[in-house]
Amino acid sequence: QLQASGGGLVQAGGSLRLSCTTSRFALDIYAIGWFRQAPGKEREAVSCINSSGGSTYYSDSVKGRFTVSRDNTENTVYLQMDSLKPEDTAVYYCALYMGAYYSDSYYYARCRTIVDFASWGQGTLVTVSS
């Protein structure tokens, strides 16, 4: 399983950086997704990144505020979250993409619909106060 960390309590307008890593295997061959689930709501896609870091996807709700990146030498994928809003409050998860990678657009569609992702960890709680 992957380990997501870096969550916490922050005021609206603030920033947090989440990290996703594992000590059990190398992440550099995997595309990775970030997802979140708010209380009483379904899990939704936030951002996805391909294995090299050269291609990224963002949901409309976070585009322009969040930045996904990866450092394969550190075996870590990051989610920089700026201009946080109370509606960003959720448990954030990272997961491995285990499906085929025919194209970026195909991968993004799988990301949006949360299909073929695995190795979900426990997640990290982000709370944004107003």
C-alpha positions as CSV (number, residue, x, y, z in Angstrom):
1,Q,0.0,0.0,0.0
2,L,1.0,3.6,-0.5
3,Q,1.4,6.0,2.3
4,A,-0.1,9.5,2.0
5,S,1.0,12.1,4.5
6,G,1.2,15.8,5.1
7,G,-2.4,16.6,5.9
8,G,-3.5,18.8,8.7
9,L,-5.6,21.8,9.7
10,V,-5.1,25.0,7.7
11,Q,-7.1,28.2,7.3
12,A,-8.7,29.1,4.0
13,G,-6.2,30.5,1.6
14,G,-3.4,28.5,3.1
15,S,-1.2,25.8,1.7
16,L,-0.3,22.2,2.4
17,R,2.0,19.7,0.6
18,L,1.0,16.1,0.6
19,S,3.4,13.3,0.0
20,C,2.8,9.8,-1.3
21,T,5.4,7.1,-1.0
22,T,6.2,3.5,-0.1
23,S,9.2,1.6,1.1
24,R,8.2,-1.6,-0.5
25,F,8.7,-1.0,-4.2
26,A,9.8,1.6,-6.7
27,L,7.2,4.0,-7.9
28,D,9.0,5.2,-11.0
29,I,7.2,2.8,-13.3
30,Y,3.8,3.7,-12.1
31,A,1.4,6.5,-12.9
32,I,-0.1,7.8,-9.7
33,G,-3.4,9.4,-8.8
34,W,-4.5,11.6,-6.0
35,F,-8.1,11.3,-4.8
36,R,-10.2,12.6,-2.0
37,Q,-13.3,11.8,-0.1
38,A,-15.2,14.3,1.9
39,P,-17.6,13.3,4.7
40,G,-20.9,11.9,3.2
41,K,-19.6,12.2,-0.4
42,E,-18.2,9.8,-2.9
43,R,-14.5,9.6,-3.6
44,E,-13.4,11.9,-6.4
45,A,-10.3,12.3,-8.5
46,V,-8.1,15.3,-7.8
47,S,-5.0,14.9,-9.9
48,C,-3.1,12.3,-11.8
49,I,0.5,12.1,-13.0
50,N,2.2,9.7,-15.4
51,S,5.3,7.7,-14.5
52,S,7.8,10.2,-15.8
53,G,6.0,13.3,-14.4
54,G,5.7,14.8,-17.8
55,S,1.9,14.5,-18.1
56,T,-0.6,15.7,-15.5
57,Y,-4.3,15.9,-15.0
58,Y,-6.3,18.0,-12.7
59,S,-10.0,18.1,-11.8
60,D,-11.8,21.4,-12.6
61,S,-12.3,22.0,-8.9
62,V,-8.5,22.2,-8.2
63,K,-7.0,23.3,-11.5
64,G,-4.9,26.4,-11.0
65,R,-4.6,25.8,-7.2
66,F,-3.0,22.3,-6.9
67,T,0.2,21.1,-8.5
68,V,1.2,17.4,-8.7
69,S,4.8,16.4,-9.1
70,R,7.1,13.5,-8.5
71,D,10.7,12.9,-7.5
72,N,11.5,9.4,-8.6
73,T,14.9,9.6,-6.9
74,E,13.0,10.0,-3.6
75,N,10.3,7.5,-4.6
76,T,7.7,10.2,-3.8
77,V,4.8,11.9,-5.5
78,Y,3.7,15.2,-4.2
79,L,0.5,17.2,-4.2
80,Q,1.1,20.9,-3.5
81,M,-2.2,22.5,-2.5
82,D,-2.4,26.3,-2.5
83,S,-5.3,28.7,-2.0
84,L,-7.2,26.1,-0.1
85,K,-10.9,26.4,0.4
86,P,-13.2,24.8,3.0
87,E,-14.7,22.6,0.3
88,D,-11.2,21.0,-0.1
89,T,-11.7,19.4,3.3
90,A,-11.5,15.6,2.8
91,V,-9.3,12.6,3.3
92,Y,-6.8,12.5,0.5
93,Y,-5.5,9.2,-0.9
94,C,-2.9,8.3,-3.4
95,A,-3.1,5.1,-5.5
96,L,-1.2,3.3,-8.2
97,Y,-2.6,3.1,-11.7
98,M,-2.6,-0.6,-12.8
99,G,-4.4,-0.3,-16.1
100,A,-3.1,0.1,-19.7
101,Y,-1.6,3.4,-20.8
102,Y,-2.6,3.8,-24.4
103,S,-2.5,7.6,-24.3
104,D,-2.6,10.5,-21.9
105,S,-6.3,11.1,-22.7
106,Y,-7.1,7.4,-22.0
107,Y,-5.3,7.6,-18.6
108,Y,-7.0,10.9,-17.7
109,A,-10.4,9.3,-18.3
110,R,-9.4,6.4,-16.1
111,C,-8.3,8.9,-13.5
112,R,-11.6,10.9,-13.6
113,T,-13.6,7.7,-13.2
114,I,-11.2,6.1,-10.7
115,V,-10.8,2.9,-12.7
116,D,-7.8,0.5,-12.4
117,F,-6.3,2.1,-9.4
118,A,-4.9,0.0,-6.5
119,S,-2.7,0.0,-3.5
120,W,-4.8,2.5,-1.6
121,G,-3.4,3.5,1.7
122,Q,-5.2,5.0,4.7
123,G,-5.2,8.5,3.4
124,T,-4.4,11.8,5.1
125,L,-6.9,14.2,6.5
126,V,-7.0,17.8,5.2
127,T,-9.2,20.2,7.1
128,V,-9.6,23.7,5.8
129,S,-11.3,26.2,8.2
130,S,-13.1,29.3,7.0
